[in-house]
Amino acid sequence: MDENLEFVDFKFEEITYRTTLTKKFAGRTNYTPPDSRKVFAFIPGTILKVFVKDGNKVKKGDKLLVLQAMKMDNQLLASRNGTVKKVYVKQGEVVPKRYLLIELK
């Protein structure tokens, strides 16, 4: 057995295991839950229509914008009640995947 191995306690489903971690696993980015105040492009596409402006009040389920991707029009809806803090896109703009489109407060 390699004497340079560093053992760690790894808890999974209420059981603690004593093990080693690969470099890839040890250097991974930790999971952070998504922020419901931010609306990101889930796929690259073109903004066809923006329904809200900065300062507008929205309710859960209200239309925010239409993102056309792969010849499909995707309506992005508000996931929560709030006020539009900032709209980062305009009609006709092409956006990459994970681009911040709208921020709520």
N, C-alpha and C positions, 0 to 999 in steps of 0.2 A: 504494500500500500504506500502511496506517495505521502511523505511526511509533511509536504508543503501545503496540503489541503486544509482549507479553513472550513470548519463545520458551523452550521447555523441551525437555529430552531425554526422550523417552517410549520405554521399552523394551517390546517385545512380541514374543514368540516368537524370542528371540535377535537381533532386529533393533532398532536404535535409530533412532527418528525424531525430527527436529527440527520441533516444531509449536507451536501455541498451544492453550490449553485454554479451554473456555467457563467462565463463572462458576459454573454449576451443577456441572460436573465438578470444578473446582478446590475447591469447597466441600463436596464429598460426604463422607460418613462412610466411613472406611476399613473394609474387611472384617475382621472378627475371627472366627476359627473358633469353632464352638459349644463350650461347656464341657460335657463329658460328665458332670460331677458335678451338673448342674442339669437338672431335668425341667420343661419349660414346656408350657402348654396350646397346642396347635397350631391350635386352633379354639375359639371360645366355646362353653361348654356347662355341664352340671351334673355334679357329682361324685356318682356313684352308690354307689361303694364304695371304701374305702381299705383296702388289705391290709397296710400296714406302719405302724410307730410309730417315733418317735425312738429311735435306738440299735439298731434291728434290723439284722442283717447280711443282705445280699442278694447273690445271684449274678447274673451276666449272664443275662437272660431271665426272671427272677422277675417275677411280677405286682406292680405297685406300686399301681395304682388303676384304676378304670373311669370314663371321661369320656363322658357321653352328649351327643352333638351331632347335630343334624339327624335325630333318631329312630334313631341308630345308637349302639351301645355300643362304645366304643373302649378296649381294654385297653392301658394304658401299661406297658411292661416296662422293667426295669433294663438300661441299655446297657453296664454294666460291673459288676464285683464291687465291693463296698464296704459301708459302714455308713451307715445313714440318719442324717444330721446333723439335719435338721429337716423336718417335714411341715407345710406352710403352709395346707392345706385340710382340710375335714371333710366328711363325707357330707351331701349336700343343698345344698352351697354352689354358687352360680352364679359361674363365672369367665369373664373376658374372654380373648381371644386374647393369647398371650405372657405369661400370668400364671405366676409361679413357683409350682409345685405342691409339688415335693419337692427337697431338696438332699442329695447324698451326700458322704461324706468318704472 
